[in-house]
Amino acid sequence: MDFTLNEEQQALQGLAKQILTDKGTLERLKEHSEGHWFDSDTWSEFASAGLLGVAIPEEFGGLGFSFLELCLVLAEQGRRVVAMPLWATLVCGALPISMFGTDEQKRAYLPSVADGSRIMTGAYEEFGADPETPSTTATRAGDGWVINGVKTAVSAAGLATEILIPVTTPEGTGIFILDAKAQGVTIARQEMMTHARFEITLENVKVDGSALLGGLLDDGAALRLILDHVTTAICAISAGCAQEAIRIAAEHVTNRFQFDRPLATFQAVGQRMADSFIDTQAMNLTMLSAASHLSLGEPAREQVASAKYWAAEGGSRVGFAVLHVHGGISIDLDYPIHRYFLWMKMNEFTLGAATPTLLRLGRMIAAS
């Protein structure tokens, strides 16, 4: 597998890195780690640089790059753990509209996402339900629909103006673009150790027929493809987190002396760091493989499951290892390493932890 980046990809990645490095100071990270978890200044910088429209077609104000380039930008966010709803807006919200939306829906939402004036999200998880078969329902009511159900762990719902809601109907699976302030929508904050997620209760929410994404009801194929993209994007963030966490830990064990020698010279520390490096490489390579397949429009279900397994399992091991080699410093909230652990732990359980993901991958392999 050769994932060498071309000049355009390197320039895009470098631009994201420059902005996030300049803005992602420890003071700003602490400032934006509470409340709505939103660094509006960096968001505006991203909009001015065109990075919010990285995967949005040029005709709708974007840069017209593929999903792979979007994942490169998300990985840079993971390296800097800057508080912005990039995954929620660009992947959970805008990307499905770009993929399946009608021309009218694309014109209504994509330009304002690209210029930074609109924040969106998607509600893809439910309590105890497979994201591919949502228990949230929609039934026809005249020319519109009535939606009922509960969504959980929704990112950036407190900031979003629209939320994409996957539903099951008597005619198939669909996704609605829902006004976050519509009557019958209740958004409740779920406290997490990192940025907040939200529970969304939908009680007899009435929507127009035009709110159905692409006017499409099918056997769930569209939702499955969207979930593959959403999951791979989470893996990109975790890969970036792991790479930077390893760098910080390596610097620490090299410069920290104990018993008149660097911590890095102790065999157990070196082994722990080596294992973490292998995990980090596996996380990055499987993510790039999944993103590349999806960008080319190729089947990628197994690649996505493999990437998610490594993001969950490898991310967990790396997270614990970097805390361990830091010793007591790791629990000092004025030191940044705990943020990487928390981000990777949050992503580990988003859209499936390691064991259910591995079981799903096994079923795919057995069936093929």
Secondary structure in CASP SS format (residue, H / E / C, confidence):
PFRMAT SS
TARGET T0000
AUTHOR 0000-0000-0000
METHOD secondary structure of the structure
MODEL  1
M C 1.00
D C 1.00
F C 1.00
T C 1.00
L C 1.00
N C 1.00
E H 1.00
E H 1.00
Q H 1.00
Q H 1.00
A H 1.00
L H 1.00
Q H 1.00
G H 1.00
L H 1.00
A H 1.00
K H 1.00
Q H 1.00
I H 1.00
L H 1.00
T H 1.00
D H 1.00
K H 1.00
G C 1.00
T C 1.00
L H 1.00
E H 1.00
R H 1.00
L H 1.00
K H 1.00
E H 1.00
H C 1.00
S C 1.00
E C 1.00
G C 1.00
H C 1.00
W C 1.00
F C 1.00
D C 1.00
S H 1.00
D H 1.00
T H 1.00
W H 1.00
S H 1.00
E H 1.00
F H 1.00
A H 1.00
S H 1.00
A C 1.00
G C 1.00
L H 1.00
L H 1.00
G H 1.00
V C 1.00
A C 1.00
I C 1.00
P C 1.00
E H 1.00
E H 1.00
F H 1.00
G C 1.00
G C 1.00
L C 1.00
G C 1.00
F C 1.00
S C 1.00
F H 1.00
L H 1.00
E H 1.00
L H 1.00
C H 1.00
L H 1.00
V H 1.00
L H 1.00
A H 1.00
E H 1.00
Q H 1.00
G H 1.00
R H 1.00
R H 1.00
V C 1.00
V C 1.00
A C 1.00
M C 1.00
P C 1.00
L H 1.00
W H 1.00
A H 1.00
T H 1.00
L H 1.00
V H 1.00
C H 1.00
G H 1.00
A H 1.00
L H 1.00
P H 1.00
I H 1.00
S H 1.00
M H 1.00
F H 1.00
G C 1.00
T C 1.00
D H 1.00
E H 1.00
Q H 1.00
K H 1.00
R H 1.00
A H 1.00
Y H 1.00
L H 1.00
P H 1.00
S H 1.00
V H 1.00
A H 1.00
D C 1.00
G C 1.00
S C 1.00
R C 1.00
I C 1.00
M E 1.00
T E 1.00
G E 1.00
A C 1.00
Y C 1.00
E C 1.00
E C 1.00
F C 1.00
G C 1.00
A C 1.00
D C 1.00
P C 1.00
E C 1.00
T C 1.00
P C 1.00
S C 1.00
T C 1.00
T E 1.00
A E 1.00
T E 1.00
R E 1.00
A E 1.00
G C 1.00
D C 1.00
G E 1.00
W E 1.00
V E 1.00
I E 1.00
N E 1.00
G E 1.00
V E 1.00
K E 1.00
T E 1.00
A E 1.00
V E 1.00
S E 1.00
A C 1.00
A C 1.00
G C 1.00
L C 1.00
A C 1.00
T C 1.00
E E 1.00
I E 1.00
L E 1.00
I E 1.00
P E 1.00
V E 1.00
T E 1.00
T E 1.00
P C 1.00
E C 1.00
G E 1.00
T E 1.00
G E 1.00
I E 1.00
F E 1.00
I E 1.00
L E 1.00
D E 1.00
A C 1.00
K C 1.00
A C 1.00
Q C 1.00
G C 1.00
V E 1.00
T E 1.00
I E 1.00
A E 1.00
R E 1.00
Q E 1.00
E C 1.00
M C 1.00
M C 1.00
T C 1.00
H C 1.00
A C 1.00
R E 1.00
F E 1.00
E E 1.00
I E 1.00
T E 1.00
L E 1.00
E E 1.00
N E 1.00
V E 1.00
K E 1.00
V E 1.00
D E 1.00
G H 1.00
S H 1.00
A H 1.00
L E 1.00
L H 1.00
G H 1.00
G H 1.00
L C 1.00
L C 1.00
D E 1.00
D C 1.00
G C 1.00
A H 1.00
A H 1.00
L H 1.00
R H 1.00
L H 1.00
I H 1.00
L H 1.00
D H 1.00
H H 1.00
V H 1.00
T H 1.00
T H 1.00
A H 1.00
I H 1.00
C H 1.00
A H 1.00
I H 1.00
S H 1.00
A H 1.00
G H 1.00
C H 1.00
A H 1.00
Q H 1.00
E H 1.00
A H 1.00
I H 1.00
R H 1.00
I H 1.00
A H 1.00
A H 1.00
E H 1.00
H H 1.00
V H 1.00
T H 1.00
N H 1.00
R C 1.00
F E 1.00
Q E 1.00
F C 1.00
D C 1.00
R E 1.00
P E 1.00
L H 1.00
A H 1.00
T H 1.00
F C 1.00
Q H 1.00
A H 1.00
V H 1.00
G H 1.00
Q H 1.00
R H 1.00
M H 1.00
A H 1.00
D H 1.00
S H 1.00
F H 1.00
I H 1.00
D H 1.00
T H 1.00
Q H 1.00
A H 1.00
M H 1.00
N H 1.00
L H 1.00
T H 1.00
M H 1.00
L H 1.00
S H 1.00
A H 1.00
A H 1.00
S H 1.00
H H 1.00
L H 1.00
S H 1.00
L C 1.00
G C 1.00
E C 1.00
P C 1.00
A C 1.00
R H 1.00
E H 1.00
Q H 1.00
V H 1.00
A H 1.00
S H 1.00
A H 1.00
K H 1.00
Y H 1.00
W H 1.00
A H 1.00
A H 1.00
E H 1.00
G H 1.00
G H 1.00
S H 1.00
R H 1.00
V H 1.00
G H 1.00
F H 1.00
A H 1.00
V H 1.00
L H 1.00
H H 1.00
V H 1.00
H H 1.00
G H 1.00
G H 1.00
I H 1.00
S H 1.00
I H 1.00
D C 1.00
L C 1.00
D C 1.00
Y C 1.00
P C 1.00
I H 1.00
H H 1.00
R H 1.00
Y H 1.00
F H 1.00
L H 1.00
W H 1.00
M H 1.00
K H 1.00
M H 1.00
N H 1.00
E H 1.00
F H 1.00
T C 1.00
L C 1.00
G C 1.00
A C 1.00
A H 1.00
T H 1.00
P H 1.00
T H 1.00
L H 1.00
L H 1.00
R H 1.00
L H 1.00
G H 1.00
R H 1.00
M H 1.00
I H 1.00
A H 1.00
A H 1.00
S C 1.00
END
